[in-house]
């Protein structure tokens, strides 16, 4: 093992021990520096300690960007706390910068007086040039005002490993992220044991790599413990959260599990047809691991094949599910129109990303709301729902299947990159408390007509193909009411168009009333949907503590809206709608309820910060 520099007991005793409520750390480096893994391990350890957590991974803007370049910077922000939190934090209080590019990209976000931990070994002439630095920021006063800890991480890591493991220089360099992680574990009073266990399991087939990562982690921890680089040791106590069994979960993981549970609750097999696309690909990966639950996954050659295969699964009595991002939805829309015309229970996942076209594959946005509600030819209504948090993806997935089968209609499930990749503690639900999903199949040949509608839901009967006496024909051309025969009659067409719209409208009967966070009437209502929930609720809570007449409401159901939405809106002098688009929900609210709502738009590929919403609301107070 490496030789450690020991400090005296008196020197250790002289260090301050400080308790803090909340810390926001951002790990940043090159895409090959393992920042996502480092952040995930710190997250997992913090969750095991019992802190409340919220994360925001930030992937490189370009695939295989040159090492050390600005577009190749990878980041992972983690907010962990001794009380409830809802966002990954507005600004990092600690920035770990593994190279000049990481510092250049992330320094503007670091809070005033924040802590910088810098890998000084990478600040050479070549890397400084790649990051467009004209001079070395470690020497020219750029970092004045920050608490700086300069550590030659690359060198220290190499010195710890070169006599202990038989690996190449390149392989040893890959362990430096664990060296940095060890430093942070000591600084914030985290145990290294959970990560050591993970290393042992992850690299069980490559013991030399496992040993190298273990040595790097322990040496980084011991370095922080035995040198005078750090004078303060921090502790964040366990959060006071509701009792129960928790696990860390991302939005994509929760989405996959939600649809698997929905299939179990419905007693039907799940078919997932998908074409790999960022940031939805992890749903395909998760579902493919769960085949023992009767899940069938199909990686199609294109988006059209994926959705058409899912429609085929729905036609034959299974749960037909397809997933993509905005550009993929554009390709699927004609087939979704077919599902509307045939009135089949298809579910479409859209994990939204920045657009248009290929846009920003690794960045988040909420700009596909119009696409989901109105993005097809003709009058083509579908149900649209949106989870609010990573954990909420689980419950909304179950609800998507409920709506699809009860009303025999396609349902859009609008997630986004922020929810998909973000993580939070998730209270594992009691399965017995989950709602049952009843799927009724037609069984009586005497009374069967393909488009004879249920009086309550207006859903047409669901007949499994091949059932004796229930043979029928469906397709994309307009159908005659009840019989399902091809019809060109203008009056029948208008009747069927209105009937399909009325059916979607009746879903509102199953939507709970919109809840208000705060007073029911007042000066300002902040209305949001999707992943803006955390920032909006935290901002409103902060404003309420300051004595302001502010409330918030959050929509999980976007087509149709909750029945009491109009009443809620009329209770406030001003309605502000923060969205990661140019005002799509705001436009829908203004058109339907004739309310002079104010759009607060952000389209930077990044989620809202709490302080941004606070400042906007203060303009109207």
N, C-alpha and C positions, 0 to 999 in steps of 0.2 A: 504494500500500500504506500501512498505518497506520504512524505514527511509533513507534518502539520506544525504551524507556528503557534506555540502555546502562549497565552497571555496569563498574567498573574490573577489570582483571585481578587486582589484589590482592583485591578483594571476592569474585570468583569462586573464587580460590584458597583463601579463608578457609572456604568451605563444606566441610562434612564429606562424605566419600564412604564409605558403609556397605554392606557386603555382608550380605544376609539370605537365609535358606533358603526361607522360606515367607511369602507375603503373602495376606491375604484382604481384598478390596475389595468394598464394596457401593455401587453407584450407585443413588440414589433420587430420585424427583421426581414430578411430575404425570404422568398417563398420556400427556399430549401433549409431554412433555419429551424423548422419545427415549431413555429409559434402557435399554430392551432393545437398541436399536441400538448405543448407546455400549458397553454391556457385551459385546456380541457382537464388536465391533471390537477391544476390548482383548483378548478371548479369542483371536481369530484371530491377532493379532500375537504374543501370548505363545506360542501353539502353534508359530508359524513360528520363533520364537527357539529353541524346543526345551524350554520348560518343560513339566512335567507340569501339567495343568489339570483342574479340575472346576467346574461352574457350577450355579447354582440361580436361574433366572428366577422372579420373583414378580409375577404380573400383578394388576391392580386387582381388588378384590373385587366391584365393580359395573361393569357396562357403561355407558359414558358418564356416569360419576359427575361431579358439578360440579368444575370446575377448582379446585385448591387445597384440596379437601376430603380428609378422612382416608380415606374409602373409595376415593378415586381415586389413591392412591399406587401407583406402579409401581417395582419394585426389581429389581436384577440383581446377584447375588453371585457372585464369582469367586475361587477359590483357585488360585494358581499357585505352583510350587515348583521347587527344584533337585533334589528327590528324589521318589519315588513317593508320590502321595496318592490317597485313595479317596473323599473327600467335598469339598463346597464350603467346608468349614471350619465350626467350631462358632459362632464369633463373628467378625464383621468386625474387622480391625485398622484399617481405613480406611473412613470413611463420607463419601460425597459427597452432600450434601443440597442439592437445588436450590430448596427452599422450606420454610416452617415445617411443613407437614403431613408432608413426608418426614422431617424431623428428629424430629417427635413420634412417628411410627410406628416409626422405626428406632433411635433413640438407646438404648432399653433393651437392644438387642442388641450395641451396640458394646463391645468389651473395655475394661477399666479402663485408663485412660491412652492410649486409642486416638486416632487422628488424625481430626480433623473438617475437611473442606473445605466451606465454606458459601457459597452464593450470597446475599450480604447484601442485594442489591437487592430480593429477594422478601419480606423481613421487614418489610412495611408493616402498618399497622393492620388493613386488610381481611383480608389473608392470615393474620395472627396470630389473628384472630377465627375464621376458618374452621377453623383447626387447634386451636381451643379453648385457646389460650394467653391467660392473663389479663395476662401481662406479657411483654416481649421476652426470650426465653431468651439472647440474645446479650449482655444487659446485667444480668440479675438473678442471676447466679451459678449458673444451672442447669448450665452447661457446665464448671464448675470440675473440674479433674482430667484434662481432655482436652487434647490438643495441637490448638489451634484455628488454622485459616488462613481468615481472612475475606477473600473476594474478591468484588467487585461484578461478577460474571460477565456479567449482562445488559447492564450499561452498557459494560463493556470490549468485549464482542462487538459491540454496536451501533456504538461508536466506530470499531471496526476495519472495519466494513462500509459505513457510511452514505455514504462518499465513493468507494467502490470498486465497488459493484454497484448495479444498478437494480432493487431489490426493495422490496416494502412493508415496513413496520415488523414486521408479523406474520411475514412470510417470513424476515426477518433474525433475529427472535427464535428461530425454529426451528433456527438454527445454533448456539445457545449450548451444546448438548450436545457439539458438536465442540470448542468452546473449552475446556470442562471436560476433554474427553478429551486435548486437547493438553497441558494442565497435568499430567495423570496420566502421560502418556507421558514427559515430561521427568523427573518425580519418580522413576519406576521404570525409567529408562534404556531406553525402548522407542523404536524407530524409527517415524516417521510415514509412511514410504514405503508400507507395505502398505495403510494406510487411504487414502492419497492415490490409489493405484491403484484401490481399490474405488470411491471417489467419482467418479473419471473414468469408470469403466464404468457405474456405477449411474445417473449423471445425464448420460450422453452425449447425450441428446436435449434436455437443458435446461442448456446450458453456464453460464448465469448462476447457477443454483443450485449447480452443481458448483464454480464459482469461489468463491462465498460460503462454502461448507463448507470448501474448501481454505484460504481466508484465515483462517477461524475456528480451524481446527486448528493451523495454523502460528503464529498469533498467541498462542493459549493456550500452546503449547510455549515460544515466545520470552518470554512474560510470566514463566513460571516460571524461565526461564534467566537473565533480566536484572533481576529484582527481588530484594529481600531477604525476601520472604514465606517462602521456604523456605531453611533453612540446611543441610539434609541431602539428599543425592542417593543413591538406593538401587539396588542391582543384585541380581538373582536369576539365578544362573547356569543354564546349560542342564542339564536333568535327565539322569541316567545311565539310559537306557532301552534295551531290546533293539533291535538294529539292524533296519532295515526302513523301508518307506515308510508314513508316517502321514498321517492327515487328522483334522480335528476332526469329530466326529459327535454328533448328538443321538439319543436313543432312537427317536423317530419316524422319523428318516431311516434309521437302521439297520434298523428293522422293515420299512420299505418295500423297502429294498435286499435284505434277507434273503429276502423273499417273491419278489422278481423273480428272484434267483439260484436259488431253489428251483424256480421254473417252468422256468428254463433247464436245471437239472440233471435235471429230470423229463421234459423235452421236451414239456411241455404248456403251453397258454396259461393265463394267470391272469385270472380275473374277480373284480373287487372291487366288491361292492355295499355302499353306505354312505349313511347320512344324516348330514349335518354335525353334529358334537357336540364340544364342548370336553372333554378335551384330545386327542381322537383325530383331529380334522379334518386335521391336517398329513399324516397317512398318505394320505388321499385326494389331497391336493395333490401329494405326492411321486409317487405312482403315476400320476397323470394326466400328469405330465411325462415318463413313461417308456414311452409308447405304442409307441415304436419297438422295444421288446422284446416286442411281442405282448400287451401288457397292456391289458385292457378295464376301464374304470372306469364305474360307474353311480351317479350321485347320485340316490337314490330320493326319493320324496315322503314316506316315513316309514320307521321302523325295520323294520316287518314286511315291507314290500315289498323292502327291501334284503336281508334274510336269505333271503326266499323266492327272490329272483332268484339269490342265491349257491347255494342248494340246487339250483336248476335247472341251473346251470353244472356242479355236481358230478355231477348225474344224467347229463349228456351227455358226461362224460369229461374235463372241465376242472378246474382247481384253483379250487374255490369258496371265496371268502374274504369275510368281512364284518367290519366294525369299528365300534366304538362305545365308550361308557362305561357305567357301571352302570345308569343309568335306561333306556338303550337296550337293554341286555341283558334287562331286565325285560319289555320289549315283544317281544323276539325269542324268549323261552323256549318258547312253544308250538311255533314252527317248528323250534327246535333239537330238541325232542322228536320232531318228525316226522323229522328227520335221523337221530336215534338209532334210531327204529323202522325206517326204510328202510335204515339202515346205510350211509350215504353219507359220503365223506371231506370233511366241511365243517370249515373253520377259523374260529374266532370270536376276534377281537381285542377285549379289554376293557382300555382305558386307564383305570384306575380313578381316580376323583375322590371328593371328600368327599360324603357323602350323609346321610340318605336323600332320596328324591324329587329335586328339582333340586339341592338341597344347595349345595355349594361348587364351582362349575364350574372355577375356576382354581386350586384347592388340591388337594393330594394326599392319598391314603388307600389302605389295603389291605383295605377292608371288604367286598369282593365275593368272598372265597374260598368262603364257604358258598354263595353264589349260583351260583358256577361248578360246585361239586361236587354240590350237592344242590338247586339252585333250580328244578327242574321237577316236574311232576306225575308220579306213578307212580315205579317203579324205573327210573331214566333215567340210566345212568352214561355219563360222557364222560371223556376224558383231559384233565388240567389241568397245564400247565407255566407257568413264570414265569422270565423273564430276571432277572439280578442287577445288571447295569450297562447303561448306554446301548449300549455296543458289543456286549454279550452278546445284545441284542435280535436282532442279525443272525443269529447261530448258532442261537438258539432258534426263530427263524422257520423256518429250514430244517428243524429237527427236528420242528416242528409238522406240516409237510407230509409228512415221512417217516412219522410215526406215523399220520396220517390215512389215507394210502393203503395202508400195509402192513396195518393192522388194520381198515380200512373203518369208521371211527368219527369222529364230531365231536371236535375238539380245541380246548380253550380256551387262548388265549395271554394270560396275565395280566400286563400292563404297568401302569404308573401314571403320574400326572402328573409326579412327580419324575424318573423315567427318561425320559419322553417329551420333556420340555423341557430336561433337563440335558444337558451336553456333556462330552466327554472326548477325549483323543487315541486314535485307533483304528488299530491296525496292519492295513493292508489285506492280506487273506489271499491266499495263492497259490490261484488258482481250482482248479488241479489237485489240491490237497490236500483239497478239499471233498468230502463223501460223495455218491456217486451216489444218485439216487432212482429206483428201479425201479417202474414202474406196470404191472401185468399185467392185461390185458383177456381176458375169456373169449373163446374162439375156436371151441370144438368144440360144435356143436349136439347131438351125440349124448349128451354127458355133462353138459350144462348143466342146472342147477336153481338158481333164484334164491337159495335159502338153504342150499345145500350147502356146508359149511364146510371151510376149509383145516385140515388136521390140526394144524399148528404154531401158527397165529395165530388160528384160529377165525373168520377173515374170510370173508364170503360172496363169491362170484365177482362181478367187475365187468364188466358187459356194456354196451356202448354202445347206446343205443336205436336201433332201425332196422337193426341187424345181422341179416341173414337167418338164420333159425333160432334166434335168441336173443331173440325177442320175450318180454317178461315184464311182470308187473304188480307194482308196489310201492305202498305207501300207508301211511296212519297207523293203520289197524286191524290188530290182531295177526295175524301170519302163521303159517301152519303150517310146522313144521320142514321144510326142504329144498324143498318144492314152492312155498312162498310163497302158497298159497291162504289166503283169509280164514278164520280159525279162532276159534271160541269155546270150544274144548275147554279145561277148566281145567288138566288135566295138561300140555297143550301150552303154555299160557300160562306156567305156572311154569317149564317147561323152557326156553322162549325168554328169559324174564327172567333166569334163572340163566346162560344161555349168553352173553347180552350183557354181563353183569357179568364172567364169566370171561374174555371177550375183552379187556375193558379191563384186567383184572388181569394178563393175559399181556404187556401192554406193559412190565411190570417186567423182562422178560427182555432188553429193549433199553436199559434204564436203567443207567448205570455205577454202581458202588458209591459211596456217599456218602463224600466225603473229609473228613478231620478236619484242621483247622488247629491244630496243637499235639499234645500227648500224647494217646494213645488211651484212657487212663483218668486220672481225676483228680477234683478237688473239684467244679468247675463246668463245664458245657457250655453255651455260648450258641448256641441254634439259631434260625436265621432263614430268611426266604424273600423273594424279590423284592428291592426296592430298599433294604432294610435292610443289604445286604451290606457296603457301604463303611463305615458307622458301626460295625457289629458287629466286622468284621475289624480296623479301626483300634483300637477299644477293647480287644479281646483282645490285640492285639500290644503295646499299652501296658502292660497288666496282666502279660503274660508277661515283659516287660523288667524289671518290678519284682519278678520272682521268684515270682509267684503260679501256683497249679495251675489254670489256666484254658485251655480250648480252645473252638473254635467249629466249627460245621458249617452249611452253607447248602444249602437245598433248592431245586432248580430243577424238581423233579418232585413234584407235590402230589397227583396221583391217576393212577396208583398211586404210592406212595412207593418209594424205592429199597429193594431187598431187605434190605440190611444196616442199615436205620435202627434197628430194635429193638436190635440188638447194640450199635450206637454209643451209644444212649441208656443202656443198662444199664452202661456203663463209667464213669458219673459219679455222684457223690453227689447232685448237684442239676442240673436242666435249667431254664434260663431262656429264655423265648421272647419277644423284643421284636417287637412288631407295631404297625402303625398301624391298629389296630382294637381291639375289646374282648376279644381272646383267641381268635380263630377257629382258627388253627393249633394253639394250645395245647389247645383243646378236642378237636380231632381226634387229637392225640398222646395225650392222657390216655385217650380212649375206646378207641383201637386198641391201645396198648401198655401201658396201666394203669400209666403212669409219673406220679409226682406232680410234673408240670411246673409251673413258675411263669409266669404270664402277666405280661408287662411291656407295658402298653398305652399308646399315645399317639394321640389323635384330635383334633389341633389343626390339621389341614390342613398341617402342616409335618413334614419328615423328622426322624428321630432325630439328636441330637447325640452325638458321641463321649463327651463327659463324662457325659451322662445314663446311658449304658450302663455306663460305668466305675463310677459311683456305685451303680447297681443291683447289679452283680456284687459290689462290695465289701461289700454288706449280708450276703452269703452266704459271705464268706471269714473 
